[in-house]
Amino acid sequence: MRLIPLMVPRRRHIVPVVARGTVVALIVGIVVAGSAVPAGAHQEWFVNAPEAYPLDFGALLRPGVVFAAAAAVAVTLLLRPVAARLPTPELAVIKPARRLGSLVPWVPRLLAAHLGVSLLVLAFDRVVLDPGIDVPEGVGGTLLLVPQAMVGGLLIAGVLVRAASVAIMLTGPLLVALQGPEALVTLAVFVGSAAFLFVLPPRLNDGGRTDLDLATLRRATFGLKLGAGVTLISLAIVEKLANPEMARAMLEQEPLLNLLAPFGVSADAFAVVAGSVELLLGLLVISGALPQVVAILTAVPFTATLALFGATEFLGHLPLYGVLLSFLVLGSLEETSHSLSGLRRRAGVPTH
């Protein structure tokens, strides 16, 4: 069993100018691209009468959607060999980012806290896991929320985390009863996070610090990547690509969301762009390549809408923020970054 050391000695490499320049250009590209990434609000939480917009899977066969989906898959596949040739970690050229490595043993604790706060606060708002899933009024509905509040409290306290994780994974039947089967995939981030915490729960002592071995970390992050990625992909399909009517209604209700309107891009076209970007982000999260870059890029559209939609947007996406923070921290050490991505460093590729 190979444990991750708390302090990794800095290796002295003379990083080639080309490699360092590539990473710097990549970071600058994040900032530029992030300013143009379509906003990532969860439409079902805010659009008027979301139940009035049924899914239309035939819309997925539109030429623009097919082309965009193919492009997203191609970019994801091409990025992996590119990532294998870049220095790891990719944000080490930014001095403050180098300190993230000290947080690696606390990743399970951080993830549990994000998940727990979301569950606890949403329970007091009388919703199950998601701001769009209300429970019935009365005592019966309140009783449904008690287990959620208890699980949230356990995760925040870092107590009985494995039991709390199992409870989250067993909420499937309740979600189907309240919202239908599509809720299972849109909330896969909860299942993925719970699977990670079941495999790698935080310890009760040392502030929740966990000694991570690479083999166990690799298994745990597989569920984490898959859960978050499936959520992003399903939201792209359910709210945009396979639901153009809902997407159009959301953009008519909140015209500021269409960042490309000044350039003559229609609401329907922008919905395809936004859905395609969300699809790409989901695929990149599952890939795990360049985890720090992907974490920042994914956070941009979801953070951009906080000023417009406030606390509901923040609390609803808090589990996803926890996953992205985990990506950012785990990507800060070469060993954990490779466990997350599954990539092996090629000979001659420098590390920071």
N, C-alpha and C positions, 0 to 999 in steps of 0.2 A: 504494500500500500504506500503510495507516494503522497505525502502531505504537502500542502502549500505553505511555504515558510512565511512568517509574519513580515520579515524584512528581506527583500530580494536585493542582493548587492548589485550595484549599477555596473553594467558591463561597459567597458571602454571600447567603443567602436568608432571608427571614422566613417560616418555615414556618407555615402556618395552624394554628391550635389544633386544628381538627377533624382535619386530616391527621396531625398529630403524635399526637394522642390515639388515633387509629385504630391507628397502628403500635404504640404502647405497649400498647393493649388486645390487639393480636394477639400480642405477645410474652408478656404475662401469660397469654393463652389457651393458648400452647404449654406453659407450665409446668403449668397446671391439667390440660389434656388429656393431657399426657405422663404424668402420674401415674396416669391411668386407661387408657392405651393398653395393649392386650393384649401380653404378653411375646412376643418374636419369636425364640425359640429355633428352630434348624434341627432339626426333629423327627427326620429320618432319621439324624442323627448320634447320637441319644441313646435313641430308643425301642427297646425290646427286639424283636429279629427284625423289622426294617423290611420285609424281603422278604415277610412274611406278610400285607401289606396292599396288595393290588392297587388300582389306580385304578378308580373307579366314576364315569364321566362322567355317568351318569344322575343322580347326586346334585347336579349343577349345575342341574338343573331344579326343585329344591325351591323353593317359593315364597319362603322367606326368603332363599335365595341369589340368586334372580333380582332380588328387590327391592333387596338390598344392593348387587349389582353395578350395577344401574341408578342407585342413589343415588351410588355412587362415581364413575361416569361424569359424572353431572350436576354434582357438586361440582367435579370437575376442569374441566369446561367453564365453569362459572360463575366460577371463581376467576380465570381469565385476564383478563376485563374488569375485575374488581375490582383485580387486581394492577397493571393499567395506570394506575389512578387513584391508587395509593399512592406515597409518596415512595420513591426509590431512592438508596442501598441501604436495605433495610428495617430493618436492625439498627443503623443509624448513630446512633440515639438512645442506644445503649449506648457509652460512650466507648472502652472497650478494643476493641470490635469495629471501630472506625474504623481501627485499626492493621493490620488484616488486608490492606488494600490493598497494603501494601508487599511482601506475599508473592506477589502475582499472577505475577511473572515466574518464580517457582519452583514453580508448580503442576505442570508436567510432572515435575520432580524429585521432588516429594512423592508424586505418584501412582505413579511408578516404584518408589520406595522401599517403599511399602505393598505393592505387587504382588510385588516381589522378595522381601521378607522372608517373605511368606506362602508363596510357591513353595518357597523354600529350606528353611524349617522343616518344611513338610509333606512334602517329599522325605525328610528324615531320619526322619519318622514313618511312612514307607513308604506314603504315599497320594498319589494323582494329583489335584492341583488342589483336592480336596475331602476333608475328613476322613472322608467315607463311602465313598470309592472306594479300596479297598485293592488293592495289586498282589499277584500270586502270590508265594509264598515261593520262595526260591532265587535263583540267579544271574540267571535270566531277569527276574524281577521287579525286582531291583536295577538291571539295565541299563535298564529302562524309566524309572527315576527319575533316572538320571544327566543326561539332557537337561534335566529340570525343574530340578535343582539348578544346572546351568550357566546356564540362563536366569535363574533367580532371582539368581544372583551378578552377572550382567551388568546386570540392572536396578538392583540395589543400588549397583553401582559407577558406573552411568550410562554404560556403555560398550556400543557396538553395540546400542543400544536398539531401533532399527528392526528389526534382524535378530531380536532376542529377541521383539519384538512379533509378527513373522510366525510364529515358532515356536509361540507361544501360539495363534494363529488356526488353525494347522494340526493342532491336537490333537484335532479333531473325531472322526476315525475311531477313535482310541484310546479316547476316552470312550464311544463307542457300543459298542465291543467289551467294555469293562469293566463298563459300567453301563446300557447301553441308550440309546435316542434321547432320553429325557426329560432326561438329564444335559446335553445341548446347550443346552437353554433355561434350566435352573436355574443353569448356570454362564456365562450370557451376559455377566455383569459382567466376566469375564476378557476376553472378546472385545471388549467395548466399551472397556475400559481400554487393551487392546492397540491398538485402532484409533486411539484418541486419541494414544497415544505414537508410533504410526507417523507420524501427521500432524504432531505437535508433539513431537519428542523433545527431551529436555534437552541443552544444549550440554555439551561435555566440559570447557570452562573456565568460569571465573566461578562455580564451585560449582553448575553445572547451570542457571544462570539462562538464561531464554529470552526473546527479544524476540517478543512476540505481536502479530500483526496481526489485526484484527477478523474479516476474511473467513476466514482460516485457522482462527481460534479457533471460529468458528461451525460450520465443517465438523467440526472435531475433537470439539466438545462434542455434536454430534448423535449420534455413535456412543457417547459416554460415557453420555448420558442414556438412549439406547435399551437399551444393554446392562444397566445397573443396573436400569432399570424392568422389563425383561423378566424378569430374575432374580426380582425381588420378586413380580411377577404370577404367574410360574410356580410359585414356592414356595407362594403362597396357594392355588393350584389343586391342585398335586400333593400337598401335605401336609395340606390342611385342607378346602377346599370340595369337591374331588372325591375326598377320602379321609377320610370321617368316621370310619371305623373306626380309622385310625391316629391321628387327632386325639384320639379318645376314649381310646385306649390311652395316649397321651402324658399326658393330663390325669389319668388314673387312676394312672399311674406317678409323676407329679410334681404332686400336687394344688395346690401353691402357685402354679402357673401360672394357674389359674383365679381371676383377681382379682375376678370378679363372683360367686363362689360364696356369699359372705356375704349377697348380695342374692337368693339363690334361683335364680340362673341355672345351668342344667344344663350338663354338659360339652358336649353336642351343640350347644346354643345358643351357648355361649361360643366353640366352634370356628368357627361361622359368623361371629361378631363379629370374632374374630381374623383369619380369612381375609379378611374384607371390609376391615378396616383395612389389611392388608398389600396387598391389591389397590389400594386408594385411594392408598397411599403410592407404589406402582409407577407408577400413572398420573400422580401429581403430579411424580414425578422425570422422567418422559418429557416432561411439559408444560414444565418448567423455570421456571414462574412462581414468584415469591417464593422464589428458590433458597436463601437463608439460612434462612428459616423452615422450608422443607421439609427441609433438611439436618438441622436440630436435631430436628424432630419425628420424622423417620425414624430417627435415631440412638437415640431414647429406648427403644423396645421391644427393640432388639438389645443395648443396654448394660445394660438392666435384668436380663438373664438371666446376666450374667457371673459374679455371685456364686454362682449355682447350678451353672453348667456349666464355669466356669473357662477355662483356656487354650485348650481345643479350640474353644470358642465364639468366643473373641477372634481366634485365628489364622484360623479358617474365614471369619470376616466381615471380616478385615483389608482385602481388596480393596474391599469395600463402604464401609468407613470411609474409605478413600482417596478414593473418589468423593464421599462426603459432605463431606470436608474441602475437596475441589476446589470443590464447590458453595458452601461457606461463604466461601472466599477469592475466587473469581470473582464472587460476588454482592456483594462489598464495594466495588466500583467501578461507577459507573453504566454505563460503556461495556461492560465485560465482563459485567455482569449482563444487559444487553439482548442481547448476543451469545448468552448461555446460554439465555435465555427466548424470544428471538425477538420480544419485545414492544417497541414503540416508545413513548417517553414522550409522553403527550398534552399538548397545550398547556395551560399553567396548573397542571400537576402539579409540585410542588417537588422539588428534589433536596437531599440533606443536604450 
